[in-house]
């Protein structure tokens, strides 16, 4: 008989974390809910507390609003200031959820921190490490957002719904009578109300909202933009330019306050350079690797070669050119289902 474990479940009030808690409870573990308040106003605590009450488990709220603001929101704004497209969930998972929140879980006596992520943590005894793997549901797999987790964090992480399809999660929630069963998923950044980035950022980085030129690759002036924070690589709508063919944002030159546009074919890139690297094994490769690389969460992974360049950067060469490679986003490396690591895209190269 398996021993009872004391487990903290990071609860948002959503269906995934609620079912994660229910599955651990059914397995005989001692479970309590833990919700991080990232705003100082309670955040999703009410929904999470309601889910915990339904399950009959204790629930705690941890105020991490100051740390979240300093480490996540400020970095998010700084990236837009630089004309880059950030992905704050990657940083939050490593620093806040599986960092500070995990530390709080340990203080409360938990051995493990469980979440509702669609991913898997698999112990590989032969290599003496924990592997991070894709979630079973290819449409909901969230391993892309977790590549920065350390071996220490992964060894204490549980993903109870990572081996389920999303439809199975909802069916299980309905069977258990959980209020979250029909709760819609949020596609927004949690700290940006209404997903309105410009409104959120305007007071934080006003310099990112200064009008400037829109030019083509040859430098010809085509129009005026409203501020670099309104734009991202691959964007087509809202350019305000009359042209015989559709135009897209192909580059943002923040130091010059300039947006460069071109046709769809101009968005494909065969290589990229990445830095701020993180390897799940904790061991940095010293020679070239052949991997599958994903440059956006929803983009299909493609075969690529990763070559260490020294000074903490790698050159990634794709088997076939990738569309809209955006500086600031993460490139994540896979070997089959296993996540090897990743880094932040510094530059898209021809």
N, C-alpha and C positions, 0 to 999 in steps of 0.2 A: 504493500500500500504506500502510495506517494505521501511524503510528509506535507503538512499544511504550511503554506508560505504566506508571509504578510506582504501584501501588494498594494501599492498606491496606484490608482487609475486616474490619469489626467482626463478629467471630464469637462466637456464643453456643453453638455445638454443635447448634443446631436446623437444620431442613431448609431454611429460607429463606436463612439466611446461608451455609450450605454450598453450596447451588446457586448463589447469587450469586458466590461465589468460583470455583466450577467454570466458570461461564459466562465470566468474565473471563479465566481461565486459558486456556480454549479459544480465546478471541479473540486470544491471543498477548500478553497483558499480563504484566508482572512483578508477581506478586501475593504478598502475605504477610498472615497472619492477625493480628488485634489484638483482644485480649480485655481488657475492663476489669473489674478486681476491685473490687466495690463493698462488700465486707464485710470485707476484710483476711484472708480465710480461703481465698482461691483461687476462690471463686464457681463459675462454670460453666467454669473454665479447663480442667478435665480433658476434658470433652466436646468443647470447642472444639479443644484440642490433638489429640485423636483424629481429628477431622474434617480438620484441617490435615495430619496425617500421611497420611491416606488420599489426599489431593489432592497430596501431595508438595510442600507449600509451607512456608516458615518460619512460625513462630508466636511471638508475644510476648504477655506479660501485663503490663498496666499497673495499678499499685495506685492507684486513685482513691477509696479507701474514706473517707479523711478529708474530701475535698471533697464526696463524695456524701452523707455523713452531715450535713455542715454546710448544704449547699445544697438537698438534696432531702428527706431524712428529717425534718430539723428543720422545714422549711416544711410538710410533710405533717402533722406533729403540731400545729403552730400553727393550721392550718386547722380541724382537728377541735376544738381548744380554742375556736375562734370559732363552732362550730356549723355549719361549712361542709363540703361534700363535695369534697375535692380530687381532682385527676387528676395524680398525680406524673409520669406518663410524658411529658406535655406539657413540663413543666419540665426533666425529665432530658434529653430529646432536644435542647433548645436549649442548656442550660448544660453538660451533661456529654458526651453522645455526640457531638454536632456542635460542641461547644465544646472542652472539655479533651482529649477523646480525639482529636479532629481535630488539635489542636495537637501532640499526641504523634506522630501519624501524619506530620505535616510534619517533626518532628525526626528521624524515621526515614527521611526522604527521599521520602515519598509525595507525589504530586501530587493524589491524590483519596482520599476516604474512601467506601467502598461499604458498604451495609448491605442486609439482607434485607427492608427495609420494602416493603410493597405500596403504592407511590406512584411518581410519575414527576417527574423534573426535566427541563424542556424549555427549551433555549436559544431565546429570541425575539429574533433579530437586529434586527428592525424596531423593537423597543422598547428594545434594549440591556440586556436583563435575562434572568434565568432564572425561568421559571414553575414553580411547584409545582402538580402536577395529581393528580387521583385515580388510584389504582391501577386496572388493568383489571378486576379481580375485585371486583364491588360488595359481595360478602359479606366480603371481606378487606381492603378499602381502608383504609389507615392514615394518609391525608393529614390527618385530623382531629388527629392527635398531633404534626404537624410544622409547624403554621401559624406558629410562633414563629421558624422558621429565617430567618436573614438572607440577603441576596443573596450575601454573601461565602461563607457556609456552603453555600448551594445551588449556587453555581458550582463548588464542589469536591466535590459530592455525586454519587454514582452509586447508582441503585436497579435493579440488574440483573434482579430478578424482578417489577418493577412492571408490566410489560406482559404478565404471565402470569396465568392462573387458578391458584388454589391446587392444583387437581387436576393441572395441568400441571407445577407445581413438584415435586410428589411423584413423578409419573411419570418426570421427568428424573432425580431422585435415585435411583430404583430402577434406571433404565437404567445409571447410572454406578456402581451398587453402593455408594452411600453409606450408612453406618450410620444416618444421621439420617432416612432415607426413611420409616421407620415411627414415628419419635419423635412422641408426642402433643404438641399445643400446650398451653402453659401459659396459663391465663386469670387467673393470680394476679398481684398486685403482687410484683415480684421480691424485695423485702426484707421481705415480710410472710409468715412461715412459715405454711403451711396456709390462707392467706387469712383468718386470724383477726385482724382489726383490733383488737378490744377487748383481746385478750391482748397484742398488740404494743404498744398505746398506753398500757396501764394504768400502767406505771411511768414513762412519759414525760410524760403529761398527766393526773395523778390527778384534777385538778379536773373533768375531762370525765366522770368516773364517779361524781359525787355524785348521789344520787337527788333527784328534784324532781317538780313537778306535771305531769300531762297534762291539758290543758284543750281545750274546743272554741273555736270562733271568738268566742263570746260571753263566754268566760272562765270557763265553768262547769267545776268540777273533776270529771274523769272517772276519774282514777286516778293512779298514781305511776310515773314512768319510772326506769330503772336508771342513767342517766347519758347525756348528750347524744351521746356517742361511739357509742352503740349504734344510733343512728337516722339516717335520711336521708330527704329529701323523696321522697314516693311509696311509702314502706315501708308494708306492710300487716301482715306477720307479726310476731309477738313483742311486740305492744302490751299484751297482758294485760288487755284491756278487753272486758267483755260488753256488746254493743250489738245492737239489732235489725237493723242494716245494717252492712256492712263499713266499717271506718274506716281512714284512711290518715294518715300524717304529712304535713301541709301546710306546716308552718313550724317552725323550730327557733330559739328565742330564747335564745341562749347567755348573754347578760348576766343574764337572769332565771332561767336554768337551767330553762326551760320548753319543753315540747313541745306544739305545737298540732296537733290532729287534725281531720279532717272527712271528708266523703264523696268519692267519686271525682270528682264534678263540681267539687269545690272545688279540684282540683289544676290545672285549666286556666288558663293565663295568656296574655293577649293581647300583653303587652309585657315587656321586661326592660331593666335598665340594666347596662352592662358597663364595666369599666375595665381597667387594665394591658394596653392594646391593643398589638397587633403587626401590622404590615402587610408582606406578603411583598415588595412592591415597594420598601419603605423609605420610601414617600411616604404621609403621612396624608391622607385625603380631607378636603376643606374644605366639601363640600356633601353632601346626602343621596344615598345609594346604594340601588338596588334590587338585592337579592341573594337567594340561597338560603341559609338559615341552619340550622345543626344545633346543638342544645343538649346532645346527648349523643352518644357515639360510635356507638351502635347506632340512634339515632333518625333517621328520614327527614328530609332537609332540606326546608324549606318556604320559600316566597317571603316576603320581609320587606323592610322599609325600615329602613336604618341612618342615623340622624341624629346628627352630631357635636354635642355639647352644650358643648364647651369644657372646660378643666381635665382633659383626658384621659379623658373618658367619652363613651359613645354611648347613645342610646335606640334600641332595636330593637323595631319593631312588626310583628307577624306577620300574614300574610294570614288565617290561622286559628289559634285559640288552641292553645298547646302544653302537653302534659301533663308535670307534675312538673319544672318548671324549678327547678334546684337551685343556690343560691349556692355559689360555689367551683368549679363545673364550667366548662368553656370553651364559649363560643358561637363557632362558626367560620363564616366567610362564604365562599360560593362564587359563581362566575359560570360556569355550565356545569361543566366538569371542573376549571377553574382555582380554586385556593385564593387568595382575596384577603387573608385575615388573620383575626383574631379577638381575643377578649379574655376576661377572667374575669367571670363573672356575679356582680354585686353584689347585685341585688335582682330578684325576680319581681314584676311589676306587673299589675294587672287590665287 
